[in-house]
Amino acid sequence: MTTELAPGAHAAPPRSATATLPYCPESARAARRLIRDKLPEWGLDDLTDVAELIVSELATNAVKTGCLTVMQVGIRRPTEGVVRIFVRDGSRELPVLLDAGEDEEGHRGLALVHELTGGQWGVTPDPWGKTVHADLRTPRSAR
């Protein structure tokens, strides 16, 4: 069965998008593409750079877990004022926000996510792993 729209009517854009990706470094690029494709649909092009950086960090952390199945990367709009980026992986090890020293080359990913989201990120343990999410306020919600 198909549903026809009235002349001039438009279907609402989907409120989410997800991708199932392998645990490999190239998946961060695919995750960024998902973000880059979705935000313009919502008229939120100005969040693209920050959102791509966040999803790249979260996907890279998932790759480092050493899981051998697949991860799920997604973006959704839980409310009009929030864009949620999430990565679901098969590791039950919870992420830790570290204060990396000036001489350390790594361990800055979650600190960067924390800074870019104003601390609006978190983790939900799942029976099969965890979901790490980061929330960005939309420009409309900042008013």
Secondary structure as GFF3:
##gff-version 3
##sequence-region A 1 143
A	DSSP	beta_strand	16	22	.	.	.	ID=ss1
A	DSSP	alpha_helix	27	38	.	.	.	ID=ss2
A	DSSP	three_ten_helix	39	42	.	.	.	ID=ss3
A	DSSP	three_ten_helix	45	47	.	.	.	ID=ss4
A	DSSP	alpha_helix	48	63	.	.	.	ID=ss5
A	DSSP	beta_strand	70	79	.	.	.	ID=ss6
A	DSSP	beta_strand	82	89	.	.	.	ID=ss7
A	DSSP	alpha_helix	109	117	.	.	.	ID=ss8
A	DSSP	beta_strand	121	126	.	.	.	ID=ss9
A	DSSP	beta_strand	129	137	.	.	.	ID=ss10
A	DSSP	three_ten_helix	139	142	.	.	.	ID=ss11
###
